[in-house]
Amino acid sequence: MAPQTGSTEKEAKPISAFPQHLTWEEIKIHNGRGQSQQQWLVIDRNVYDVSTFSKQHPGGSRVISHYAGQDATDAFVAFHNDKALVRKYLKSLLIGELAPDQPSFESNKKKSLLEDFRELRCTIEKMGLLKPNYTFFFMIFLHLLVLDIASWLMIWYFGISLVPFLVGMAFFTIAQIQMGWFQHDLGHCSVFRKPKWNRLLQIIVINVLKGLPASWWNHLHNQHHAKPNCFRKDPDLNMHPLLFSLGKTLSVELGKKKKKFMPYNYQHKYFILLAPLALVPFFQLSIFYFAIKRKKWLELLLVVSFNIRVCLMYVPLMGFSNFMVYYWMSRYLESTWFIWVSQMNHIPMNIDYDKNKDWVSTQLHATCNVNQSLFNDWFTGHLNFQIEHHLFPTMPRHNYWKAAPLVKALCDKHGIEYKSKTLLRAFVDILHSLKESGEHWLEAYLAEKLREAWAGGAGRGLTHPLYTWGDTGQGGCLWRRSSRRMVLLQGDGDWAAGDQKQDQKQNRDPDPDPVVASSALWSHRCFTWEEIAQRSGRGPPPQDRWLVIDRKVYDISHFYRRHPGGARLLSSHAGQDVTDAFVAFHVDKLLVNKYLKPLLIGELAPDQPSIEPTKNKMLVKDFRELRASVEKMGLLKPNKLFFFLHLAHILLLDTAAWLVLFYFGTSLMPFIVSLVMLSTSQVQASWLQHDLGHLSVFKKTKWNHLLHKFVMCHLIGASAKWWTLLHSRHHAKPNCFQKDPDIDMHPFLFTLGKKFSVELGIKKKKYMPYNHQHKYFFITLPPLLFPTYFHCHTFYIAYTKRYWVDLAWMLTFYIRFFFTYGSLLEIKSLLAYYFIFRMLESSWFVWVSQMNHIPMDIYYDKNLDWVSTQLQATCNVEQSLFNDWFTGHLNFQIEHHLFPTMPRHNYWKVAPLVKSLCAKHGIEYQCKPLLTAFADIVHSLKNSGELWLDAYLHK
């Protein structure tokens, strides 16, 4: 017993030798900065001096330094499994304890939240959720070894032709990424109860099987867990500011300093290619630098052994050059997979400096979850449960789902948001976050630039595509026209606080939303219809463009060129009221209204009518009531099953066209049947992309745009944005010459409409023999529109407007087509096949798309109301199952033009209501058989040609 007593007294000696009672103020001073550079931290009210020990800390020196001057109790408990062992090492570092009058928690930390969290951790420990399931991890280890071996066997057995090469590369990439997730478990000591076994197997997995040093990974990753999303403490943010600008605070700070290492306002675009590409060389250089600097010779030797092993396995099978392609492409794919998964939970969250918050708040403000599924769990290595992983780093991943409900209940109790989203939503949020950060940087950057110009007297009259200077009467005003924000700048002030200063000078409360300040500056301005009509973009400079929505006047002079629907769409409405057009085109009006606020310059004067004199007031009123009824009836809500089946039948036809040639050969009959199937597939794909372009397939705009690119670019081979530019203008002003691109064939190919035909004849213009246009129509426009004009125009627009994403998608169509059919047909037959199916598709499309418009009134824009504009330019074709399918429901052209975002399967439901509205106001509602509609195209062309000839010869 004596030795035990002596030992106990010896161990207890440091406590009695340091009876210091310290305050939080004294501890905060010893944070490793300043003259003394001492590092103290607190664990369970005990104060430790880690100034010397931090460099010997197994988890890395910086992870301890990040908590210097702070309470580290919860971080200590979270990181260490064997706390009894660790506390033995802590005893020699003990220098005192908190004074009795000092609280156990720092003042900036939530006491009740931490108490509840510590109770939750005790509950989790009692539930056994920190104990690993060895079978689970054995199966994980086994499946990644199988994948690693399968990648080699694929090349060894099948050779290095294209398919085995790609499959082997896929296996190798998956094996490497799954090894990354498994070594992550080992690095967190969550596979075995004893740390030494975790460390040993981690060295085997990450060093020998993956080619990275374990100590390098632990050094970086522990820092990330200690202070996630804290700039200068989380190494995952080291890409700021050299590659990306992250977070609102850091982006604004970077902009105010006028630093521009990269074009951050485009970072959401170059992230997709640059981030994975930059990570590969960075990791390779970083690991060798780290291993040599820290003298990790054994780990460096194991990393070299990995590279030797891989070379010896693959080089004899494929040669050195093919191996380099195989290896580095695998690394790039692995890097891409890793980047998207590891950043989806962090980049969209709050990024700032370390604010020394409590453990729970620090982790929850920097992390979010992704919904659980078997695929998501495997694909992300259970990092879809990022919240639970960050709160309990040593918890085995197979238990995250069990702890999730308990964590969510804790968050609900304390009013903390527990974010969980779909996998695709998480990926998209990375880009959205980067885009917003880039906008914040650009705004601050330009504000500082223009502030200097303003201070120097050169600011007035200074212009920028995104910003406009104005004068509030008391200082400068920097107004961003196209975004959610407006920044006010006083002559002697700071740009970020300008809006609050202006509010104070006007004796009103500062508005948290700068957009409201923008509106307030202009709210006193009232306009008449005459003033607005003069701002149509025509006439002598400055050619302002104004428009009216719900009596509010907006200046779109700068914004219209950046309008997503195209510049000409807005220009065609300049100087007019666009309330009904605005409602018709936009699904998410609340979102669009946010972008409208910076453009607001005033409103209609009280004595001005809400509707222009040229428009039918009663008709407009009744139509708006009809639209409200349509919305209440749910007729604007899509039936996803309908569109899924439609897409499925398109893909089946597309596949069947190839299978016919593959199975039956390339004789005449299979050739013709395949042509018909592919042409049908292409036309039906055109109708589906038409629905997607009108945002009528999904409730959310982004999903319509995404699938629109797939269908239009990949399945059809044309640019989705090119189609949107043209078709939106057609809907805005149908059959209005010089505003509707669908009638641009006048007068070079055809003369259209009574008015224009007579006008052309009087001017003695004859580009074509128009009196015979109803005859040559059959052999010109229908068969040649797609193979000639559309092919050239879509590539021209995509290139000149830099639609690189569309262009890349379009190329995938041609690669797919020539790859699949090129193996079955000779080059001459292949080209013949391609142009014949394009001609068939073009004929089908032209007859259907023109049957509702060419026979109707064609004239200049008369600025009529929305209903009159659409009904004078459109007509219907009788309903039948065949007509609906053959025309893509464009036989209901009237309903489609009145409600462009309505899903087509609901047209027949709204048709009686529209017909009743027309009858009430004496407007003709035209509906005819399909063949009559086709014949009317020819009759209309014949009549126009005769009117032209009469005017040409006799007037």
Secondary structure, 3 states (H helix, E strand, C coil): CHHHHHHHHHHHHHHHHCCCEECHHHHHHCECCCCCCCEEEEECCEEEECCCHHHHCCCCHHHHHCCCCEECHHHHHHHCCCHHHHHHHHHCCEEEEECCCCCCCCCCCCHHHHHHHHHHHHHHHHCCCCCCCHHHHHHHHHHHHHHHHHHHHHHHHHCCCHHHHHHHHHHHHHHHHHHHHHHHHHHCCCCCCCHHHHHHHHHHHHHHHCCCCHHHHHHHHHHHHHCCCECCCCHHHCCCCCCCCCCHHHHHHHHHCCCCCCCHHHHHHHHHHHHHHHHHHHHHHHHHHHHHHCCCHHHHHHHHHHHHHHHHHHHHHHCHHHHHHHHHHHHHHHHHHHHHHHHCCCCCCCCECCCCCCHHHHHHCCCCEECCCHHHHHHHCCHHHHHHHHHCCCCCHHHHHHHHHHHHHHHHHCCCCCCEECHHHHHHHHHHHHHHHHHHHHHHHHHHHHHHHHHCCCCCCCECCCEEEEECCCCEEEEECCCCCCEEECCCCCHHHHHHHHHHHCCCCCCCCHHHHHHHHHCCCEECHHHHHHCECCCCCCCCEEEEECCEEEECCCHHHHCCCCHHHHHCCCCCECHHHHHHHCCCHHHHHHHHHHHEEEEECCCCCCCCCCCCHHHHHHHHHHHHHHHHCCCCCCCHHHHHHHHHHHHHHHHHHHHHHHHHCCCHHHHHHHHHHHHHHHHHHHHHHHHHHCCCCCCCHHHHHHHHHHHHHHHHCCCHHHHHHHHHHHHHCCCECCCCHHHCCCCCCCCCCHHHHHHHHHCCCCCCCHHHHHHHCCCCHHHHHHHHHHHHHHHHHHHHCCCHHHHHHHHHHHHHHHHHHHCCCCHHHHHHHHHHHHHHHHHHHHHHHHCCCCCCCCECCCCCCHHHHHHCCCCEECCCHHHHHHHCCHHHHHHHHHCCCCCHHHHHHHHHHHHHHHHHCCCCCCEECHHHHHHHHHHHHHHHHHHHHHHHHHC
